[in-house]
Amino acid sequence: MVAMTGPVDAPIPTVLIAGAGLGGLMLGSSIVISANILPVFEQLGIYEELKSISLPFSAVLMLDKKLGYLGDFCGPYHKIITGYEMHILSRPKLYDLLHRKVPEHKVSRGKKVLRTEEHGDRITAYCSDGTEYECNILVGADGAYSAVRQDMYKKLDEEGSLPLSDKENLSIAYINLVGISSPPNTEKYPELSETDRSIVRIIVGDNNDSCCYATIPNNQICWGIQIQLPEHEAKQLRSGNSEWGPESADAMLKEYEDFPCAFGGTMKDLFDTTPQHLISKVFLEEKIFQTWHRGRVVLIGDGAVMAMLDAVVLANCLYNMDDKSDESIEKAFSDYYKQRFFDAENKVNSSGIFTRILYGHI
């Protein structure tokens, strides 16, 4: 939970952000950072710090399970076109960087919004621990299963104005297991000697699966295993989905320990040098919701870079508000939606196609 601006009765609206993920932190102050978001890091004065904890890369090499060459993509044209190189870094490092830029007194930990109630020019968020927070604008940045969104959708459904598509479940498409390895013997992986540029490789498997690898600063290797799920398995898993965490990862680690590593050896070598708390298993889901705001509540996305773009556009729209009246808020939210929805929809669709080709092969 992140609070921004001043007292609730001040001329400037008080904004409460439910969720302190990458999108929430961006609004308050392994992941690939590309040109569409890098200018924001420059404006925040943290671009140089971002570069110090990441490595640029210009190509992704694709291999078969025998490490034979299949192809590559990206290339140097990216910087020529955009003026920026893409950077890769660990998600925890990026989170820590953004977290440090938000004053600690503005962050309340361990909070979960259960319901909201609007009254006049204010809205109150009621949390599971019995606490409540009053603000002028509530931003739901609390993930794909956002409690803020669910509360908002419940109200819209009772009013008869929630689109049918927004009532449908998210579509589970992939299982993703990721980790960050710190090999003690760096000589085993010559790629780690390349300290100026990340080496990124993907091994395409035989069973609608792939493994990806990337070197990052401090002699570490980010690795990931992606498996495309048949529809019947996806339906079975939907009810038991969890957020990022180490739960139930052991069986998958065992299954893939003999899978070849693109940098030599097997995946077991990377597993054995990855701390347990840096291993996460999650079900990746696809969906674009049609409804992003109601009254004094507005939502931002859940995908890392897209969530940060949402946060930047929303911040600009809030900054341009004349006052904190219902009319000004509706105008700001509508402008935000107009700027972001179609781009987000296109990205979800294109990302789904790209991911199916890259990881599912179908």
C-alpha positions as CSV (number, residue, x, y, z in Angstrom):
1,M,0.0,0.0,0.0
2,V,1.5,3.3,-1.1
3,A,0.2,6.8,-0.3
4,M,1.0,9.8,-2.4
5,T,0.4,13.6,-2.1
6,G,-1.0,15.3,0.9
7,P,-4.0,15.4,3.3
8,V,-7.3,14.2,2.0
9,D,-8.9,17.7,2.3
10,A,-6.1,19.4,0.4
11,P,-6.7,21.0,-3.0
12,I,-4.3,18.4,-4.5
13,P,-6.0,14.9,-4.5
14,T,-4.6,12.2,-2.2
15,V,-3.8,9.0,-4.1
16,L,-3.7,5.6,-2.4
17,I,-2.0,2.8,-4.4
18,A,-3.1,-0.7,-3.4
19,G,-0.1,-2.9,-4.3
20,A,3.6,-2.2,-4.3
21,G,4.7,-4.3,-7.3
22,L,6.7,-2.8,-10.2
23,G,3.6,-0.8,-11.4
24,G,2.7,0.5,-8.0
25,L,6.2,1.5,-7.2
26,M,6.6,3.2,-10.5
27,L,3.5,5.2,-9.9
28,G,4.8,6.1,-6.4
29,S,8.1,7.4,-7.4
30,S,14.4,-11.2,-14.7
31,I,13.1,-8.5,-16.5
32,V,13.8,-6.9,-19.8
33,I,13.7,-3.1,-19.9
34,S,13.3,-1.6,-23.4
35,A,13.1,1.7,-25.1
36,N,9.4,2.4,-24.4
37,I,10.1,2.8,-20.6
38,L,13.8,3.8,-20.4
39,P,13.1,7.6,-20.9
40,V,11.2,7.5,-17.6
41,F,14.2,6.2,-15.7
42,E,16.1,9.1,-17.1
43,Q,13.5,11.6,-16.0
44,L,13.5,10.0,-12.5
45,G,17.3,10.4,-12.4
46,I,17.9,6.6,-11.9
47,Y,18.9,5.6,-15.5
48,E,22.6,5.4,-14.6
49,E,21.8,3.3,-11.5
50,L,19.6,1.0,-13.6
51,K,22.5,0.5,-16.0
52,S,24.8,-0.4,-13.1
53,I,22.6,-3.3,-12.1
54,S,21.8,-4.6,-15.6
55,L,23.5,-5.6,-18.8
56,P,22.5,-4.5,-22.3
57,F,21.9,-7.1,-25.0
58,S,21.2,-6.9,-28.7
59,A,20.4,-10.5,-29.7
60,V,18.7,-13.7,-28.5
61,L,20.2,-16.9,-29.8
62,M,17.9,-19.9,-30.3
63,L,19.2,-23.4,-30.0
64,D,17.9,-27.0,-30.2
65,K,18.5,-29.5,-27.4
66,K,21.8,-30.5,-28.9
67,L,22.9,-26.8,-28.8
68,G,22.6,-26.6,-32.6
69,Y,21.8,-23.1,-34.0
70,L,18.2,-22.5,-35.0
71,G,18.2,-18.7,-35.4
72,D,18.3,-15.4,-33.6
73,F,16.3,-12.2,-33.3
74,C,16.5,-8.6,-32.0
75,G,19.8,-7.3,-33.4
76,P,21.6,-3.9,-33.3
77,Y,18.8,-2.1,-35.2
78,H,16.9,-1.7,-31.9
79,K,19.3,1.0,-30.6
80,I,19.5,2.6,-34.1
81,I,15.7,3.0,-34.2
82,T,15.0,3.9,-30.5
83,G,18.2,5.4,-29.3
84,Y,18.3,2.9,-26.4
85,E,19.6,-0.6,-25.9
86,M,17.5,-3.2,-24.2
87,H,18.6,-4.1,-20.7
88,I,18.2,-7.3,-18.7
89,L,18.4,-7.6,-14.9
90,S,16.9,-9.5,-12.1
91,R,13.4,-8.6,-11.0
92,P,14.5,-8.2,-7.3
93,K,17.1,-5.7,-8.2
94,L,14.7,-3.6,-10.2
95,Y,12.1,-3.8,-7.4
96,D,14.7,-2.7,-4.8
97,L,15.8,0.2,-7.1
98,L,12.2,1.5,-7.4
99,H,11.4,0.8,-3.7
100,R,14.3,3.0,-2.6
101,K,12.8,5.9,-4.5
102,V,9.5,5.9,-2.5
103,P,9.7,7.4,1.0
104,E,9.4,4.7,3.6
105,H,6.7,6.6,5.6
106,K,4.5,6.5,2.6
107,V,4.5,2.6,2.5
108,S,2.2,0.5,4.7
109,R,3.1,-3.2,4.6
110,G,1.0,-6.3,4.9
111,K,-2.2,-4.7,3.8
112,K,-4.9,-6.2,1.7
113,V,-8.0,-4.2,0.5
114,L,-11.2,-6.1,1.0
115,R,-13.8,-3.5,0.0
116,T,-14.2,0.2,-0.7
117,E,-16.8,2.8,-0.1
118,E,-17.2,6.2,-1.8
119,H,-18.6,9.2,0.1
120,G,-18.6,12.6,-1.5
121,D,-15.2,13.5,-2.9
122,R,-13.5,10.7,-0.9
123,I,-13.2,6.9,-0.9
124,T,-12.3,4.6,2.0
125,A,-10.4,1.4,1.6
126,Y,-11.1,-1.2,4.3
127,C,-8.3,-3.8,4.8
128,S,-8.3,-7.3,6.1
129,D,-6.5,-6.4,9.3
130,G,-9.3,-4.0,10.3
131,T,-7.5,-0.8,9.3
132,E,-9.0,1.7,6.9
133,Y,-7.5,4.4,4.6
134,E,-9.3,7.5,3.2
135,C,-8.2,9.1,0.0
136,N,-9.5,10.9,-3.1
137,I,-8.3,8.3,-5.7
138,L,-7.6,4.6,-5.2
139,V,-5.3,2.9,-7.7
140,G,-5.6,-0.9,-7.9
141,A,-2.1,-2.1,-8.6
142,D,-2.5,-5.4,-6.7
143,G,-2.0,-8.0,-9.4
144,A,-4.0,-10.1,-11.8
145,Y,-6.3,-11.2,-9.0
146,S,-6.7,-7.6,-7.7
147,A,-9.0,-7.3,-4.7
148,V,-9.6,-3.7,-5.7
149,R,-10.7,-4.9,-9.2
150,Q,-12.9,-7.6,-7.8
151,D,-14.6,-5.1,-5.5
152,M,-15.1,-2.6,-8.3
153,Y,-16.4,-5.3,-10.6
154,K,-18.9,-6.5,-8.0
155,K,-20.3,-3.0,-7.8
156,L,-20.5,-2.7,-11.6
157,D,-22.2,-6.1,-11.9
158,E,-24.8,-5.1,-9.3
159,E,-25.4,-2.0,-11.4
160,G,-25.7,-4.1,-14.6
161,S,-22.9,-2.4,-16.3
162,L,-20.1,-5.0,-16.2
163,P,-19.3,-6.4,-19.7
164,L,-19.7,-10.2,-20.0
165,S,-16.1,-10.6,-21.0
166,D,-14.9,-9.1,-17.7
167,K,-16.8,-11.8,-15.9
168,E,-14.8,-14.6,-17.6
169,N,-11.7,-16.3,-16.0
170,L,-8.2,-15.5,-16.9
171,S,-6.8,-18.0,-19.4
172,I,-3.9,-20.0,-18.0
173,A,-1.6,-20.7,-20.8
174,Y,1.9,-21.5,-19.4
175,I,3.7,-22.7,-16.4
176,N,6.8,-20.7,-15.8
177,L,9.6,-21.6,-13.4
178,V,12.4,-19.0,-12.9
179,G,15.5,-18.6,-10.8
180,I,18.7,-16.7,-10.4
181,S,21.9,-18.9,-10.1
182,S,25.2,-17.8,-8.6
183,P,27.7,-20.4,-9.8
184,P,30.7,-20.5,-7.4
185,N,33.0,-21.7,-10.2
186,T,32.7,-19.0,-12.8
187,E,35.3,-20.7,-15.0
188,K,32.7,-23.3,-15.8
189,Y,30.7,-20.7,-17.7
190,P,33.0,-18.6,-20.0
191,E,30.0,-16.5,-20.8
192,L,30.2,-14.9,-17.4
193,S,33.5,-13.3,-18.3
194,E,31.6,-11.0,-20.7
195,T,30.8,-8.3,-18.2
196,D,29.8,-5.6,-20.7
197,R,26.9,-7.4,-22.4
198,S,24.4,-10.0,-21.5
199,I,24.5,-13.4,-23.3
200,V,20.9,-14.5,-23.9
201,R,20.0,-17.9,-25.2
202,I,16.9,-20.1,-25.6
203,I,16.8,-23.9,-26.0
204,V,13.7,-25.1,-27.8
205,G,12.4,-28.3,-26.2
206,D,10.5,-31.2,-27.7
207,N,7.3,-31.1,-25.7
208,N,5.9,-27.6,-26.0
209,D,8.6,-26.3,-23.7
210,S,11.6,-24.1,-23.8
211,C,14.4,-23.0,-21.4
212,C,15.9,-19.6,-21.5
213,Y,19.2,-18.2,-20.0
214,A,20.7,-14.8,-19.6
215,T,23.9,-13.6,-17.8
216,I,23.4,-10.6,-15.5
217,P,25.8,-8.6,-13.3
218,N,27.7,-10.1,-10.4
219,N,28.4,-13.4,-12.2
220,Q,24.8,-14.5,-12.1
221,I,22.6,-16.4,-14.5
222,C,18.9,-15.9,-14.9
223,W,17.2,-19.0,-16.0
224,G,13.6,-19.9,-16.8
225,I,11.5,-22.9,-17.9
226,Q,8.3,-22.4,-19.8
227,I,5.7,-25.1,-20.6
228,Q,2.6,-24.5,-22.7
229,L,-0.4,-26.2,-21.1
230,P,-3.1,-28.2,-22.8
231,E,-6.5,-26.7,-22.2
232,H,-7.8,-29.5,-20.0
233,E,-4.7,-29.1,-17.7
234,A,-5.2,-25.4,-17.6
235,K,-8.8,-25.7,-16.4
236,Q,-7.7,-28.1,-13.7
237,L,-5.1,-25.7,-12.4
238,R,-7.1,-22.5,-12.6
239,S,-8.8,-22.9,-9.2
240,G,-5.5,-23.5,-7.5
241,N,-3.4,-20.8,-9.0
242,S,-0.9,-18.9,-6.8
243,E,1.2,-15.8,-7.1
244,W,5.0,-15.8,-7.5
245,G,6.6,-18.1,-5.0
246,P,8.6,-21.4,-4.4
247,E,5.4,-23.5,-3.9
248,S,5.3,-26.8,-5.7
249,A,8.5,-26.1,-7.7
250,D,10.4,-29.2,-6.5
251,A,8.7,-31.6,-8.9
252,M,9.3,-29.4,-11.9
253,L,13.0,-29.0,-10.9
254,K,13.4,-32.7,-10.7
255,E,11.7,-33.2,-14.1
256,Y,14.1,-30.7,-15.8
257,E,17.4,-31.4,-14.0
258,D,18.8,-33.3,-17.0
259,F,17.7,-30.7,-19.6
260,P,20.8,-29.2,-21.3
261,C,22.0,-25.8,-20.2
262,A,22.8,-23.4,-23.0
263,F,26.1,-22.4,-21.2
264,G,27.2,-26.0,-20.7
265,G,26.3,-28.9,-18.4
266,T,22.7,-29.5,-17.3
267,M,20.0,-27.5,-15.7
268,K,20.7,-29.3,-12.4
269,D,24.0,-27.4,-12.3
270,L,22.0,-24.2,-12.2
271,F,19.4,-25.5,-9.8
272,D,22.1,-26.5,-7.3
273,T,23.5,-23.0,-7.3
274,T,20.2,-21.2,-7.0
275,P,19.0,-20.1,-3.5
276,Q,15.6,-21.5,-2.7
277,H,14.1,-18.0,-2.2
278,L,15.1,-17.0,-5.7
279,I,13.1,-19.8,-7.3
280,S,9.5,-19.1,-8.3
281,K,6.8,-21.0,-10.1
282,V,3.8,-19.3,-11.5
283,F,1.0,-19.9,-14.0
284,L,1.1,-17.3,-16.7
285,E,-2.3,-16.1,-17.7
286,E,-3.6,-14.0,-20.6
287,K,-6.5,-11.6,-20.5
288,I,-7.3,-8.0,-21.4
289,F,-10.0,-6.5,-19.2
290,Q,-12.4,-4.0,-20.8
291,T,-13.2,-2.0,-17.7
292,W,-10.4,0.0,-16.0
293,H,-12.1,2.5,-13.8
294,R,-15.3,3.3,-11.9
295,G,-15.9,6.4,-9.7
296,R,-12.7,7.1,-7.8
297,V,-11.1,3.7,-8.5
298,V,-8.7,3.1,-11.3
299,L,-6.7,0.0,-12.3
300,I,-3.2,-0.5,-13.7
301,G,-1.9,-3.6,-15.4
302,D,0.0,-6.6,-14.1
303,G,2.7,-7.2,-16.7
304,A,5.9,-5.6,-15.6
305,V,6.8,-3.1,-18.3
306,M,3.2,-2.6,-19.4
307,A,2.3,-1.9,-15.7
308,M,5.0,0.7,-15.5
309,L,3.8,2.4,-18.7
310,D,0.3,2.4,-17.3
311,A,1.7,4.1,-14.2
312,V,3.5,6.8,-16.1
313,V,0.4,7.6,-18.3
314,L,-1.9,7.6,-15.3
315,A,0.5,9.9,-13.3
316,N,0.5,12.4,-16.2
317,C,-3.3,12.3,-16.4
318,L,-3.6,12.9,-12.6
319,Y,-1.1,15.7,-12.8
320,N,-3.2,17.5,-15.4
321,M,-6.4,17.5,-13.3
322,D,-7.9,20.9,-12.5
323,D,-9.3,19.8,-9.1
324,K,-10.4,16.6,-7.3
325,S,-14.1,16.8,-8.4
326,D,-15.9,13.8,-9.8
327,E,-15.8,15.5,-13.3
328,S,-12.0,16.0,-13.2
329,I,-11.4,12.4,-12.0
330,E,-13.7,11.0,-14.7
331,K,-11.9,13.0,-17.4
332,A,-8.4,11.9,-16.1
333,F,-9.4,8.3,-16.0
334,S,-11.0,8.4,-19.4
335,D,-7.9,10.0,-20.9
336,Y,-5.7,7.4,-19.3
337,Y,-7.9,4.6,-20.7
338,K,-7.9,6.2,-24.1
339,Q,-4.1,6.4,-24.2
340,R,-3.4,2.9,-22.9
341,F,-6.2,0.5,-23.7
342,F,-5.6,-0.2,-27.4
343,D,-1.8,-0.3,-27.0
344,A,-2.2,-2.8,-24.1
345,E,-4.7,-4.9,-26.1
346,N,-2.2,-5.0,-29.0
347,K,0.6,-6.0,-26.7
348,V,-1.4,-8.8,-25.1
349,N,-2.4,-10.2,-28.5
350,S,1.1,-9.9,-30.0
351,S,2.8,-11.3,-26.9
352,G,0.5,-14.3,-26.9
353,I,1.4,-15.1,-30.5
354,F,5.1,-14.6,-29.9
355,T,5.1,-16.7,-26.8
356,R,3.2,-19.5,-28.4
357,I,5.8,-19.6,-31.2
358,L,8.8,-19.2,-28.9
359,Y,7.8,-21.5,-26.0
360,G,4.8,-23.6,-27.1
361,H,5.8,-23.9,-30.8
362,I,2.1,-24.1,-31.8
